[in-house]
């Protein structure tokens, strides 16, 4: 008697949507945006999101540095409450950007997005 044959596993899609979705999510996770920026050179959409993710990240880093400089002065301790507000704003912007990117849309921030388009 012959044993039943097991069908081969399905082939993985070439350049499948799972890889693209992963790259779009990585594009908005801080310095992890360098991964899609350097690996997905042929996909203009992923490149756009990676560039915007990096610019958003550095924008918030600059905000944190400015707040740090202000709070290091004597009267600046009043501004210490801005740290969690800026952190929450970064989290909201990241989540909104990831959700829109996975839906095929773009989340634009006036000024920041214009700066990212120059690259």
N, C-alpha and C positions, 0 to 999 in steps of 0.2 A: 504494500500500500504506500502511496505517496503522501507525504506530509503536505498540509495546505500551505500555499505560498503566502507570504506576508507582503502586502504592497509596500513599496518604498515610501519613505516620508516625503511629503510635498516639498518641492523646491522652494527655497527662499527667494522672494522677489528681488530682482536686481535693483538696487537703489530704492528699496521699499519705503513705504510711508513711515514705518517704525523708526528707521534710521533718521529720516528727515525730522520726525517729531522729536526724537531725542536731541538732535542738533539744535532745533528751535528752542527747546527747553534749556539746554546748556548755554545758549546765546544770552540768556538773561540771568545767569547765576554768577555774577562777578567776573573774576579772572578766568573762569571756566569757558567764557566766551571765546577764548583763544583757540580752543579745540575746534569748533566749527569754522572759525575764521581761517585756520591754517589747513584744515582737512577737506573742506567742501568748497574748493575754489571754483568749481564749475556751476554751482547753484547760486544764482544771483539773489534769490530770496533769502537763503540762509546767510549769505554774506551780509545782506542789508540788516538782518536781525542781529547778527553777531556784532557788527559795527555799532549799532544803536545800543545794544546791551553793554558794550564796553564804555561808550560815552556816558550812558546813564550811571554806570558804576562809578566812574571817575568823577562825575558831577556830585554824587553823594559823598564820596571820599573828600572832595574839596570842601563841601559843606561842613563835614565833621571836623576837618582841620580848622576852618574858620571859626567854628563854634569853640573848639579847643583853645584857640588863641584868645578869643574874647573872654572865655571863662577863666583863663589864667591870670587875668588882671584882677585887681582888688574888687571892683564893683561888678565884674563879669559873672560872679557866682549866681546872679539872678538869672542868667541865660542858661544855666545848667539843665533846666527842664527841657531845653530844645533837643538834647541828645535822644531821648526816647521818641520824641515827635518825628525827628528826621529818620530814625530807624524804622518807625512804623510807616512813614511815607515811602521809604525805599522798598519795604516789604510789599506794600500795596501796589506800587508801580511795577515791581517784578511780577507779581501775580497777574495783574492786568495785562502786562506785556506778554506773558507766557500764554494766557488764555486766548488773547487775540491772535497771537502767532500760530497757535495750533488750529485756529478756525480759519486761517488764511487771510487774516486782517492785519492791520498795522496800528500800533498805539503811538501816536505822535505827541510829543511834548514840545510846545512852542519854544524856540530858542535852542533847546538841547538837540532836538531832531534836526534842526537846520544846521547846527554845527556838525552833526554826524554825517549829514549828506555831503559834506565837503571832502570826505575821505574816499 
